[in-house]
């Protein structure tokens, strides 16, 4: 996964919260990225905290004991100290009082991109969905199982936000170690053509290149092996090259319309058009490597970047250069056709396409049905961040 350099996050204005229990405006506007945070009373949020706030409380509790898979840059919004205090309080909250916990422990701020340079004020952000695919596989290659899921190579060096190496393009988020030097890691096409040599270590095999591509786009998945076992295949690094959306390429070339472009439709089109499929998939230079893990709780998803298993419908991927993992958000709007006017979620993951203070990707579960819901979720929603009261929202 890629993200903007840590220098961007470090340049954020240090936020200063009002006294505990108050959401009154500060002397200077609170800012995150290009957004202003506008204080709002939770009583004025239509539907808050929702009829099932206990589910959000359970997701929040899981983030409390987590160690993020990668450190977040200094300056992200959300005081680590105050969030720790909120976690301590959450441990003793009865499920029936989950809504009261969020109301009394956090102050709400609506994320607003102000008008500038002819662009009108924007109070809505953009929410998409993602899921954990469930695929058929085999421990060995053979007829019907031809696409190798590769383990992380031992010469791959992942770079943190803002980190680079001499002579390496700063936009790259990984490098190849060659002795004491570093070079750009091979792109997808080169890897498929054998650039890794003996370092290409298959973990298992999927049916075809389209299934492998879906697994890499989603970042993890469950695989039903031919011997009857099911395993989880988890993200374990990427080649650091930029990600290109295959959906945009398919639509841009006029093969399919954007309206109704579901996972099933574009994967079906790729399989029906293998010549185009190979060319378009190889246009995405990004390549993901994996590791295998047991499935501890089938009701939960894979671990997100926050280091905890994802809760369907309750965990959201955010821009981790701007927001601290564990922060609750109230999403304003009828999400994916829900009757409720909003949803309480917890930040627990990130992604290369999730950029900006009002951009999110909602985890929706495992399997084909979740994939349909994820493919259909492209909603303009309002983002309201809940910042814990106490020591202030920014801490190293």
C-alpha positions as CSV (number, residue, x, y, z in Angstrom):
1,X,0.0,0.0,0.0
2,X,1.2,3.5,-0.7
3,X,0.5,6.7,1.1
4,X,1.5,10.4,0.9
5,X,4.9,11.2,2.5
6,X,5.0,11.7,6.2
7,X,6.2,15.3,5.6
8,X,2.7,16.1,4.5
9,X,1.2,14.8,7.7
10,X,4.0,16.4,9.8
11,X,3.0,19.8,8.3
12,X,-0.5,19.5,9.7
13,X,-1.4,22.4,12.0
14,X,-1.3,21.0,15.6
15,X,-4.9,20.8,16.7
16,X,-6.1,22.3,20.0
17,X,-9.3,20.9,21.4
18,X,-11.7,22.8,23.7
19,X,-12.0,21.7,27.3
20,X,-13.4,18.2,28.0
21,X,-17.2,18.2,27.7
22,X,-17.3,21.1,25.2
23,X,-17.4,21.2,21.4
24,X,-17.3,25.0,21.3
25,X,-15.3,26.6,18.4
26,X,-11.6,27.1,19.1
27,X,-9.9,30.5,18.4
28,X,-8.4,29.1,15.2
29,X,-10.1,26.5,12.9
30,X,-9.0,23.0,13.5
31,X,-7.5,21.6,10.3
32,X,-6.5,18.2,8.9
33,X,-5.0,18.2,5.4
34,X,-7.1,20.5,3.3
35,X,-10.1,20.2,5.6
36,X,-11.5,22.3,8.4
37,X,-13.0,20.5,11.4
38,X,-16.3,22.1,12.3
39,X,-17.5,21.3,15.9
40,X,-21.0,19.8,16.0
41,X,-23.0,18.5,18.9
42,X,-23.7,14.8,18.6
43,X,-27.4,15.5,19.4
44,X,-27.5,17.4,16.0
45,X,-26.2,14.4,14.0
46,X,-29.3,12.7,12.5
47,X,-29.6,9.2,13.9
48,X,-26.4,9.2,16.0
49,X,-25.1,6.9,17.3
50,X,-27.4,4.4,15.5
51,X,-29.5,1.5,16.9
52,X,-26.5,-0.8,17.1
53,X,-23.7,1.2,18.6
54,X,-22.6,-1.9,20.6
55,X,-21.1,-3.2,17.3
56,X,-19.0,-0.1,16.9
57,X,-18.0,-0.4,20.6
58,X,-16.8,-4.0,19.9
59,X,-14.8,-2.8,16.9
60,X,-13.3,0.1,18.9
61,X,-12.3,-2.3,21.7
62,X,-10.5,-4.5,19.3
63,X,-8.3,-1.6,18.1
64,X,-7.4,-0.7,21.7
65,X,-4.9,-3.5,22.1
66,X,-3.6,-3.4,18.6
67,X,-0.1,-2.7,17.3
68,X,-0.3,-1.2,13.8
69,X,1.3,-3.2,11.1
70,X,3.3,-0.1,10.1
71,X,4.0,3.0,12.3
72,X,2.0,6.1,11.5
73,X,3.7,9.4,10.8
74,X,4.1,12.0,13.5
75,X,1.3,14.5,13.4
76,X,-1.7,12.4,12.5
77,X,-4.9,13.7,14.0
78,X,-6.0,11.9,17.1
79,X,-4.1,12.1,20.4
80,X,-2.5,8.7,21.3
81,X,-2.7,9.6,25.0
82,X,-6.4,10.6,24.9
83,X,-7.3,7.5,22.7
84,X,-5.6,5.3,25.3
85,X,-7.7,6.9,28.0
86,X,-10.8,6.3,25.9
87,X,-9.8,2.6,25.5
88,X,-9.5,2.2,29.3
89,X,-13.0,3.5,29.7
90,X,-14.4,1.4,26.9
91,X,-13.3,-1.8,28.7
92,X,-15.9,-1.4,31.4
93,X,-18.8,-0.1,29.3
94,X,-21.9,-2.3,29.2
95,X,-23.1,-3.0,25.6
96,X,-26.4,-1.2,26.4
97,X,-24.5,2.0,27.1
98,X,-22.4,2.0,24.0
99,X,-24.1,5.0,22.6
100,X,-23.6,7.0,25.8
101,X,-19.9,6.0,25.8
102,X,-19.3,7.6,22.3
103,X,-21.3,10.7,23.2
104,X,-19.5,11.4,26.5
105,X,-16.0,10.3,25.6
106,X,-15.6,12.0,22.2
107,X,-16.2,15.4,20.6
108,X,-17.6,15.4,17.1
109,X,-16.2,17.5,14.2
110,X,-17.6,17.6,10.7
111,X,-14.9,17.3,8.1
112,X,-15.3,20.2,5.6
113,X,-13.2,21.1,2.6
114,X,-13.6,24.9,2.4
115,X,-14.2,26.9,-0.7
116,X,-11.0,27.9,-2.5
117,X,-9.9,28.9,-6.0
118,X,-13.4,28.7,-7.4
119,X,-14.2,25.4,-5.8
120,X,-17.3,25.5,-3.6
121,X,-17.3,24.3,0.0
122,X,-17.7,20.5,0.2
123,X,-19.3,18.8,3.1
124,X,-19.5,15.4,1.5
125,X,-16.7,13.0,1.1
126,X,-16.5,9.8,-0.9
127,X,-17.1,6.2,0.5
128,X,-16.3,3.0,-1.4
129,X,-16.4,-0.6,-0.2
130,X,-14.0,-3.5,-0.1
131,X,-14.3,-7.1,1.0
132,X,-12.4,-10.4,1.5
133,X,-12.7,-12.6,-1.5
134,X,-13.3,-16.4,-1.1
135,X,-11.5,-18.3,-3.8
136,X,-10.7,-21.9,-4.8
137,X,-7.1,-23.0,-4.6
138,X,-4.6,-25.8,-4.4
139,X,-1.4,-26.4,-2.5
140,X,0.2,-27.6,-5.8
141,X,-0.1,-26.4,-9.4
142,X,-1.9,-28.5,-12.0
143,X,-4.9,-28.5,-14.3
144,X,-7.3,-25.8,-13.1
145,X,-4.8,-24.2,-10.7
146,X,-2.3,-22.2,-12.6
147,X,-1.9,-18.8,-10.8
148,X,0.8,-18.8,-8.1
149,X,0.3,-16.7,-5.0
150,X,3.8,-15.5,-4.2
151,X,5.5,-15.1,-0.8
152,X,7.4,-12.0,0.1
153,X,10.8,-12.1,-1.5
154,X,13.8,-11.7,0.8
155,X,15.3,-8.8,-1.2
156,X,12.1,-6.6,-0.9
157,X,12.6,-3.5,1.3
158,X,9.4,-1.7,2.2
159,X,9.6,2.0,2.8
160,X,7.7,4.0,5.4
161,X,5.8,7.2,4.4
162,X,8.5,9.8,3.6
163,X,11.3,7.3,3.6
164,X,13.4,6.9,0.5
165,X,16.8,5.6,-0.6
166,X,19.6,7.4,-2.5
167,X,19.0,7.3,-6.3
168,X,15.5,5.9,-5.9
169,X,12.4,7.7,-7.1
170,X,10.8,9.2,-4.0
171,X,7.4,8.1,-5.3
172,X,8.3,4.4,-4.9
173,X,7.2,2.8,-1.7
174,X,9.6,-0.2,-1.9
175,X,13.0,-1.1,-3.2
176,X,15.1,-4.0,-4.2
177,X,18.2,-4.6,-2.2
178,X,21.2,-5.4,-4.4
179,X,24.3,-5.8,-2.1
180,X,24.6,-2.4,-0.3
181,X,22.6,-0.5,-2.9
182,X,18.9,-0.2,-3.7
183,X,17.0,-0.1,-7.0
184,X,13.4,0.0,-8.1
185,X,11.6,-3.3,-7.6
186,X,10.3,-5.0,-10.8
187,X,6.8,-4.1,-11.9
188,X,3.9,-6.5,-12.4
189,X,4.8,-7.3,-16.0
190,X,8.4,-8.0,-15.2
191,X,7.5,-10.2,-12.2
192,X,5.1,-12.2,-14.4
193,X,7.9,-12.6,-17.0
194,X,10.2,-14.1,-14.4
195,X,12.2,-11.2,-13.0
196,X,12.2,-12.7,-9.5
197,X,13.9,-15.9,-10.5
198,X,14.4,-18.3,-7.6
199,X,12.9,-15.7,-5.2
200,X,9.4,-16.4,-6.7
201,X,8.2,-18.7,-4.0
202,X,4.6,-19.9,-4.5
203,X,2.5,-20.4,-1.3
204,X,-0.4,-21.9,-3.2
205,X,-2.2,-21.7,-6.6
206,X,-5.5,-20.1,-7.6
207,X,-7.6,-21.0,-10.7
208,X,-6.3,-18.3,-13.0
209,X,-4.7,-14.9,-13.3
210,X,-8.1,-13.1,-12.8
211,X,-8.6,-14.7,-9.3
212,X,-5.0,-13.7,-8.4
213,X,-5.6,-10.1,-9.6
214,X,-8.8,-9.9,-7.4
215,X,-6.9,-11.2,-4.4
216,X,-4.2,-8.6,-5.0
217,X,-6.7,-5.7,-5.4
218,X,-8.5,-6.6,-2.2
219,X,-5.2,-7.3,-0.3
220,X,-6.2,-10.5,1.4
221,X,-8.6,-13.4,1.0
222,X,-9.8,-16.8,2.1
223,X,-8.8,-19.8,0.0
224,X,-10.7,-23.1,-0.1
225,X,-8.0,-25.7,-0.9
226,X,-8.7,-28.8,-2.9
227,X,-8.0,-31.0,0.2
228,X,-11.0,-29.4,2.0
229,X,-9.0,-27.0,4.2
230,X,-9.6,-23.2,4.2
231,X,-6.8,-20.8,4.9
232,X,-6.4,-17.0,5.0
233,X,-4.0,-15.4,2.6
234,X,-2.7,-12.1,4.1
235,X,-1.0,-9.1,2.6
236,X,2.8,-9.2,3.3
237,X,4.2,-6.4,1.2
238,X,4.1,-4.9,-2.3
239,X,6.6,-3.9,-4.9
240,X,6.0,-0.2,-4.2
241,X,4.9,0.6,-7.8
242,X,1.8,2.9,-8.3
243,X,-1.6,1.2,-8.3
244,X,-3.8,1.6,-11.4
245,X,-7.5,0.8,-11.3
246,X,-8.4,-1.8,-13.9
247,X,-12.0,-0.6,-13.7
248,X,-11.0,2.8,-14.9
249,X,-9.0,1.3,-17.7
250,X,-11.9,-0.9,-18.8
251,X,-14.4,2.0,-18.7
252,X,-11.9,4.4,-20.3
253,X,-11.4,2.1,-23.3
254,X,-15.1,1.8,-23.8
255,X,-15.4,-1.9,-23.0
256,X,-17.9,-1.6,-20.2
257,X,-20.0,1.3,-18.8
258,X,-19.2,2.7,-15.4
259,X,-22.9,2.2,-14.4
260,X,-23.2,-1.3,-13.0
261,X,-19.5,-2.1,-13.1
262,X,-19.6,-4.8,-10.4
263,X,-16.8,-7.2,-9.6
264,X,-18.6,-10.0,-11.2
265,X,-19.1,-8.0,-14.4
266,X,-15.5,-6.9,-14.9
267,X,-14.0,-10.2,-13.9
268,X,-16.4,-12.0,-16.3
269,X,-15.4,-9.6,-19.0
270,X,-11.7,-10.2,-18.4
271,X,-12.2,-14.0,-18.6
272,X,-14.2,-13.6,-21.8
273,X,-11.5,-11.4,-23.3
274,X,-8.1,-12.9,-22.3
275,X,-6.1,-10.8,-24.8
276,X,-7.3,-7.5,-23.4
277,X,-7.3,-9.0,-19.8
278,X,-3.5,-9.7,-19.8
279,X,-2.7,-6.3,-21.2
280,X,-5.0,-4.4,-18.8
281,X,-3.9,-6.3,-15.7
282,X,-0.2,-5.7,-16.6
283,X,-0.9,-2.0,-16.8
284,X,-1.3,-2.0,-13.1
285,X,2.4,-2.0,-12.1
286,X,1.6,-2.7,-8.4
287,X,2.2,-6.3,-7.3
288,X,1.2,-7.8,-3.9
289,X,3.0,-10.5,-1.9
290,X,1.3,-12.7,0.7
291,X,1.6,-15.0,3.7
292,X,-0.7,-17.7,5.0
293,X,-2.5,-17.7,8.3
294,X,-5.2,-19.7,10.1
295,X,-8.7,-18.4,10.3
296,X,-9.2,-17.8,14.0
297,X,-12.7,-16.3,13.9
298,X,-14.8,-16.9,10.7
299,X,-17.1,-14.0,11.6
300,X,-14.3,-11.5,11.4
301,X,-12.2,-10.4,8.4
302,X,-8.4,-10.3,8.0
303,X,-6.3,-8.0,10.1
304,X,-6.3,-4.4,8.8
305,X,-3.3,-2.1,8.9
306,X,-4.2,-1.3,12.5
307,X,-3.3,-4.9,13.4
308,X,-6.8,-6.2,14.3
309,X,-9.4,-8.4,12.5
310,X,-11.8,-6.3,10.6
311,X,-15.5,-6.1,11.6
312,X,-17.9,-6.2,8.6
313,X,-19.7,-2.9,8.2
314,X,-17.9,-1.4,11.2
315,X,-14.3,-0.9,10.2
316,X,-13.3,1.7,7.6
317,X,-10.0,2.3,5.8
318,X,-8.8,5.9,6.0
319,X,-5.8,8.0,4.9
320,X,-3.3,6.9,7.6
321,X,-1.1,9.9,7.0
322,X,-3.9,12.1,8.3
323,X,-6.0,10.1,10.8
324,X,-4.9,7.8,13.7
325,X,-6.1,4.2,13.7
326,X,-8.8,3.6,16.3
327,X,-10.7,6.9,15.7
328,X,-14.4,6.5,15.4
329,X,-16.2,8.2,12.5
330,X,-19.9,8.9,12.0
331,X,-20.7,8.5,8.3
332,X,-23.6,10.8,7.3
333,X,-25.9,9.4,4.7
334,X,-27.8,6.3,3.7
335,X,-24.9,4.0,3.0
336,X,-25.5,1.3,0.3
337,X,-29.2,1.8,0.5
338,X,-29.5,1.5,4.3
339,X,-32.6,3.0,5.9
340,X,-30.5,4.5,8.7
341,X,-29.3,8.1,8.1
342,X,-25.8,7.3,9.2
343,X,-23.3,4.7,10.5
344,X,-20.8,4.6,13.3
345,X,-17.5,3.0,12.2
346,X,-13.9,2.8,13.5
347,X,-10.7,3.5,11.5
348,X,-8.7,0.3,11.3
349,X,-7.1,0.1,7.8
350,X,-5.7,2.1,4.9
351,X,-5.2,1.7,1.2
352,X,-3.3,3.2,-1.7
353,X,-6.4,4.8,-3.2
354,X,-7.6,6.2,0.1
355,X,-6.3,9.7,0.1
356,X,-7.6,12.8,1.8
357,X,-9.5,13.7,5.0
358,X,-12.9,12.8,3.7
359,X,-12.2,9.5,1.9
360,X,-13.0,6.1,3.2
361,X,-13.3,2.5,2.2
362,X,-15.8,0.4,4.2
363,X,-15.0,-3.2,4.9
364,X,-18.1,-5.3,4.1
365,X,-17.2,-8.9,4.9
366,X,-16.2,-12.1,3.2
367,X,-17.4,-13.9,0.0
368,X,-19.4,-13.2,-3.1
369,X,-22.3,-11.4,-1.5
370,X,-20.0,-9.0,0.3
371,X,-18.2,-8.5,-3.0
372,X,-21.5,-7.4,-4.7
373,X,-22.2,-4.9,-1.9
374,X,-18.6,-3.6,-2.0
375,X,-18.8,-3.2,-5.8
376,X,-22.0,-1.2,-5.5
377,X,-20.8,1.2,-2.8
378,X,-19.7,4.4,-4.3
379,X,-21.5,7.0,-2.2
380,X,-21.1,10.7,-1.4
381,X,-21.3,10.8,2.4
382,X,-20.5,13.2,5.2
383,X,-17.5,12.5,7.4
384,X,-17.7,13.4,11.1
385,X,-14.6,12.4,13.2
386,X,-14.9,11.7,16.9
387,X,-11.8,13.0,18.6
388,X,-11.3,11.8,22.2
389,X,-11.5,14.4,24.9
390,X,-8.4,15.0,27.0
391,X,-4.9,15.7,25.9
392,X,-5.6,17.1,22.5
393,X,-5.9,15.4,19.1
394,X,-2.3,15.3,17.9
395,X,0.5,13.3,19.6
396,X,3.7,11.6,18.3
